[in-house]
Amino acid sequence: MNLITRKEFLKKSALFLAFGFTNLWAEDTNENYDVIVVGAGVAGLTTARELINQGVKSVLVIEARNRVGGRTYNIPTAGNGYAEAGGQWIGPTQTEIQKLIRDLGINSFPMYTQGRAIGMPARGSADDELSPSDWQDYDRVKAQLERMAKTIPVNAPWVAPRAKQWDRMTAGEWLDNNAQSEISRFLLEIDIMMPLSTTSENLSLLYYLYYIRSAGSLDAINRTAQTSRIVGGAHSISLKMAQNMRKNILLNSPVQRIENKDKHVVVHTRNKSFRAQRLVMAMMPRDVTRIEITPQLSRRRRLLNENWTATSGAKISVVYSEPFWRKKGLNGQSIGESGPVSATFDNSPHSGKPGVLLVFPDDEWMTRSLSSRKNAIINQLVQLFGNEARNFIDYKEYNWGNDAWSSGCVSPLQPNILTQYGSEIRKPVGRIHWAGTETSVIWTGYIEGAVRSGQRVAREVRSLIK
């Protein structure tokens, strides 16, 4: 290393004290890459995989966690099973994730739906308690939402003819004014709560219409998006991608600071610094606020990141030696009208054992103690599925709101954000580019959206590599 002047030493020391770097000589690093990707979830790994396949010579993926997968995550359970703590479902119109798993040699299997659901009205069935007028009102409001969604430009929802009006309003306000039946209003609320993990009162109407347009239709969201699961869990997608590029992935390395320079970008972790031509941030917008970026991002980009909140997205897996509910003619699906259980699904693996009931808990119950919540959930499962529900062999919870490196799991937008800052979502800032399911215009918020975002940003960055 060349000798430096006292003035240069003091300057570097000041930076060290200001930002707490362990590597004082950041600019002297010989770790040079064409592209650095921050985040080893599905979006980040897809980005790296695409770039490598397109001939980019040096790509590094930096991940804060001790694992890959991001918001897909398998937790081992008793009975040689696993609990899927994050995203897990795919559907037939989600073509890019279908292609990816085929390329990786991963199979999918149909979600278990044979038998009766509890508390979920099935139109025309013997236990259908809804009147024809309730179903008519439900269909009418859905059709109206579909017509409104078709006016949303999927690449720029903020320029829709009524964008400002719809972004000032919550989806709940609109539904209250347009649903005539109390029961149909309840069903429409479920249509929002299940995929978005939020209530209509906290959701921008414009964002909801964009979400519908992004998926293609409400039926695509409420029916086909959950038709299939991944053999081995959705986490296996990232694990399989990572197997083929282990030397390109650095785990346990939270990024602390980024220097967005004219001719290159420098990424500082706790123990090391790296230089690259281009940087891809493959993470939730809100999580970008954890990182010091110099020079500062534009005011509108900062406000987008700061205001893009996320829901906790807690998931609970109750594990049994076998899926006993199937023998009773039940498919494991239920809707809880009150208590700690909002909804359940059969989340057993492809082999059928162990049996797993996936519980989406009521948010209020997630603030209570683990013991009281667990007891209340088991008691409610007994009410729903019978005394066999007491004979569980494992119980796993994961609350993304408590995750060390994610602000949550699902990130729908509240009012007055999309029209003010939405145009910044995919716009590069200097040498920084953006990936993540939130940036996808097709199937935003889904694993499919994460894959598509990685493909898009890889094309964007590849054209700029010298």
N, C-alpha and C positions, 0 to 999 in steps of 0.2 A: 504494500500500500504506500502511495506517495505521502511524503510529509505534507502537512497542511499548516497554514498560518494560524496564529493565535486568534485572529478575527474569525476565520472559518470555523475553528474549534468552538468558539463561544456561540456562533450561530447555530451549529449543529447541537450543542448542548442545550440551547434554549428550546429547540424543537423537541429534544428528548424530554425535558422537564414538562413542556406544555402538553405533550400527547402520551407520555408514558411508554415510549417505544423501548423494546429490549434490543433493537438493532439500530444503533446510532448511525451506521453507515449505509442507510437505505439505498442511496443512489450508486453505491459501489457494488451492489449485488451483481453476480454473474448469472443469476437465474432469469434468463430471458425466454419469453414465449411469444408465439404469434397471438394466441388468445388465452385469456384466463376466464374461467367461469366460476362465479361465486354461488354455491348452492348445488348439492348433489342429490336433489330430488329428481322426479321424472323429467321435468323441464330442463334442468341443468345437464343431466346425463344424456338426454336426447340431443341437446345442443352439441355437446362434446362428441358424441357418436357420429352425428351428421358431419361435423367439421373434419373429423379424422377420415371418414369415408370419402369426403370430397378432396382429400389430399393435403389438408393443412398439417404441417409437419410437427408443430409443437403446441399442444393444448394441455392446460392444467386446470383441474377442477378442485376448488378449495371448499371444504365443508367444515362447519363449526362442530357438528355432532361427531360421535364416534361410530357412525354408521351412515350408509347411503339410504335414500328412500324418501327423505323429506316428509311430506304429509301422508305417505303410505308407510305402514309400520305393522309388522307382525310381532305379537307378544306370545312366547311359548306358554302353553297351559298343561295341566294334568291330562293324562290320556293321550300323550303324544300329539296334542292338537295345537292350535294357535288362535289367538284373538286378533282380528283385524281392527286395529285402533284408528285407522284413517280411511282415506278413500278406498273403495273396493269394487264398485259396480261398473260394468260396461254394457253398451247396447249395440244393436245391429247397425245403426246409422253412424256410429262412432268409428269411422273407417280407418283412421290412422293408428289408433291403438290396436285395432284388429290386425293390421298389417305388421305392426311392431312385434306383437306377441308371436305371430307366426314366424317372423324372422328369427326370433329368439328361441324358438322351439318350445314355447309355453302354450298350454291349452286352457280353454275356458270351459265352463259347464253351466247349465241353466240354473237359475235361482229356484229353490224349491217352492213351488206354489200349489202343489196338489193338496186338496182338502179345503176346509173352511177357515176363513179368517174371523177373528173375534172383534166386534165393534166396528168393522169396516163394511159399510153397506155395499152389497153386490147387486147391481141392477137386475131385476127380474128373478132373483133367487127366492127360495121359500122364506128366508129370513130377512128379506128386504123390507125394512120398516119405513122407507121413504115413500111419500105419496107421488103420484105422477107429476103433480104440480111442482114438487120440490126438485125432481129431476129436470123438469122443463126449465125452471129458473136457473139451475146449475148450468145446463147446456147453453142457455141464452147468454149468461154472463161470460162463460168461457169463449163463446163465439165472438162476443164483443171484444174481449181481450185479444183474441187472435187477429181480428181486423185492425185493431190499434197497433199491434206489434208489427204488422206488415208495413206500416208507415215508417218504421225505424230503419234508417240506413245502418246496416250491421257494422260497417267500418267507421261510422261516425254518428252514433246515436244522439250526440249533443246538437246536431244540426237538423234533427227531425222538425217538421212544421210546428208541432206543439211541445217541443222539448222542454222549454222553460216552464210552461204551465204544468206539465206532468212531473217535472223534477222538483217542483215546489210542494207537490202533494205526495202523501204516503199511499202505498197500495191499499192500506187499511181504510183510509178516508174514501178512496174511490169505491172500494167494495161496499162500504157502509151505505154509500149513496146509490148503488146500482143493484145490489142483491136484494131481492124482495122477500125471499124466504130465509128465515133464521137458520134452517138446516142447510140450505145451499150455501149460505154464508160460512157456516162451520166447515163444510167440505172444501170450500175455496181457501179457507185459512190453512187447512191441512195440506193443500196443494203447495202452499208457500213454505210452511214449516218443515216439511219432510226433506226437500232438497236443499233448502237454504239455511236451516237451523236458526231461523229468526221469525219474528212475528210480522204481520203485515204493517203494524204501526211503526216499525223501525226500518221499513224498506221503501226506497224511492219508487214511485210508480214508473217513472221513466226507466230506472234500472231493471225493474221486473219485466217490462215490455221488451227491453233489450235482451234480457236473459231468455225470454221465450223465443225471440227472433233468432238468437244465437244457436238455440237447440233445434229450431225448426218448427216446433209446435208445443202446445201444452201437453198433448198426449205423449210426445217424445220424452218430455221431462217426467211425467207422472207414471208412465207405463214402460216404454221400451228402454229407457236409460238404465233401468235396474233389472234387466232380463238375465244378465249373465255375470258370473264371478270368475276369478282367476284360480286355476288349480295351484295350490301352494300359497294363495293370497296375493293381493296386488303388490305387496312389498317385493315379491320375487321378480317383478319386472325390473326394478332398479338393481337388485342383486345380480341378475343375469347380465344386464348391461355393464355393470361394474367389473364382472369377471373378465371381460374382454379388454379392459383398459385400466387395470390395476395401477400400472406405473404412472397413469395420468391423474390419479386421485389422491388428494392430501386430506386426511381426516383430522379431527381434534384441533382444528386451526381456525378459530374465529377471526374474521377480518375486523381489524380495528380502525384502519384508516386507508383512504384511497386518494392518490394524487392524480388528478385528471389533467395531464399536461398536453401541450400542443402536439408533440411527436410521439408520445408514449404514455402509458398509464403505469403507476406504481401501486402495488397492493401490499399493505403491511399487515401481517398477522402478529400474534403475540411474540413469536420467536424468530420470524424471518420475513424478508421482503422479496417481492417478485416484480419483474417488469414485463410488460406485454404491449403489443401494438393495439389490441382491442380488449375490452372487458365486457363480459355479459353478467348482469345481475339477475340470477334466476331465483328469485325469492318474492315473498309477498311484499307489496309496496310498503306496508307499515313497518316491516322488518328492516327496510333500508335505513330507517331513521336511527338505528342502533350504531351506524357506521359514520365516522367523520369523513366527509368528502370535501376536498379542496381543489379548486375553488368551489364555493357553495353551488349547489344545484340552483336552478332558477326558482324564483319565489313560487310560481305556480306548480312546479314539480315537487317542491318541498311540501306545499300545502296538500297536494294530491296524496303524497306518502303519509302525511300526518293524519289526514282525515279518512283514510281508507281503513276503517276499523274491521275487526274480524270477530265472528262469534266463537264461543268456546268449543262447540262441536264435541261435547263429551260422548263417549261410547262405553257401554258396559257389556261385558260378555259373561254370561252365566253358563258354566260348562257341566254337562251331564255325561254319564257313561254311554248313553245313546239318546237319540231324539225321540223321547217317549211320546210326545204330542202327535207324531205322525201316526202311531197306532190308534189314536183316538179320532183320526180323520181330520186333524187340524194341520194347518200349514205353518204355524208358528207366528203368523202375522196378527197383530192386535193393535188397537188404538185405546189408550187409557183416557177416560173422561176426567179423571182426577187422580191424585196421588203421585208418587214419584215416577211412574212409568208413563211416558208419553206414547211410545210405540215399541213394538217388538217385531223381530224377523228371525226366521230360521237361518242361522249363519254357520251351520255345520259344514265341515269340509266335503270335498268331492266324494270321499270314501263313505261318508255318512256317519262316521264315528271319529271322535266323540260328538255328542249332540251339543250344539251351541245356540243359545238364545241371545240374540243381540238386542240390547235394551238401549233406546234413546231416552235418557232421563229428563225429567222436568228441570229447568234451569234453577228454580228456587231450591230444589233438593240438593243440588251440587254445592250449596253453601253450608249444608249441615255436616255433622260428623260422619265419618265413614261407617261406623258401626250402626248408627241410627238409619242411615240411608240404605245400607245393605239389608238390614232386617226388614225395612219397609218395602224394598223392592222384592225380596223373596216372598213376603206375605202377599203382595199384589200378584206376583206370578202364580202363586197357589190359587188365588181367586180366579185367575184367567185360565190356567191350564190344569189345575188339580193338585192333589197332595204330592204327586211325584216331583213337583217343582222344588220341594224342600231337600231332595236328595242330590244336591249339586256336588260336584267333585272339585270345582274351582270357580273362582270369581275374580275377574280382572276389570279394572277401571282405567280409562285414560282420558284425561281432561286436557284438551289442546290449549285451553286458556292458561294452564299452568306449565306449558312446555317452555323449556329454557330458551329455545331458539326460534319459536314461531309464536306470533301474536294470537293465533287461533287456528282453526282448520278451514272454515268456510268464511268468505269475505264479501258478502253483499253490500251494496252501497246505500247509505241513508240519503235523504233528500239534499238537494243543492250542492252536490259534489260533481256529478257527471257533467253537468252543463258548464260549471265553472272551470274544472281542471281536467276533464276527460281527454282533451286533445293531447295531453302530455303522456298518455299511457304507454305508447310505443315509440315516442319520439326520442331518438338518441340525444345524449347530452355530451358533446365533445366525442370522446372515445368510449363512452359508456353506453351500452345497449341493454334492452330490457326483455326478459323472458318471464315465464310463469303463467299458469292458467288464467290469471286475471287479465293478461294481455291478449288472449286469444279472442278472435271475433267469432269463431265457431266452437260451440260447446264450452263457452267460458265457465270456469268454476269446476270443471270435470277433469279426469285424467286425460281424456281426449284433448281437452284444451291445453293441458300441459305439454303433450306431445307436439301438437300443432305449433305452439309457441316456440318450442325448441327448433323445429324445422324452419320456421320463419326467420328467427334471429340468426340461425346458421347461414342461411342464404344471404341475409343482410350483411353479416360480418365477412363472409367469404369473399364477397365482391370488393372488400376494402383492404384485404391482406396483400401486402407487397412482397 
